[in-house]
Amino acid sequence: MNPDVQTGLGVISYANGQYDRAKDCFEAALSVRPEDFILWLQRRPTYTRAIYNVGVACLNIGAHKEATEHFLSALVMQDSSAGPKSEQLWSTLRRTFQTMNRSDLAEMATSGS
């Protein structure tokens, strides 16, 4: 099995809305290259956009709790960096809370700016 092929298939599957298949492809690639920083974000832990994208992927497959964890992690990273701030993170987090029927949390999820 070629991990590059599996990664490519994962990206294509994700783009076509086949999230379970994409997950399987990425897991297969990781089984061969468990240290691949493109598949794992541990080598670039402050890449906020990647963390956000993982959250969106979780949201798309209905893994709301995991999506929330990724969005919150991205917000913490964004807040601690000197880079630009994105309201999109807050907006997506609010949408996730709404999906979870937690309007109380959605109301509290604001940037404060």
Helices and strands as residue ranges (DSSP letters): H 3-15, H 19-32, H 48-60, H 64-80, H 87-99, H 103-108
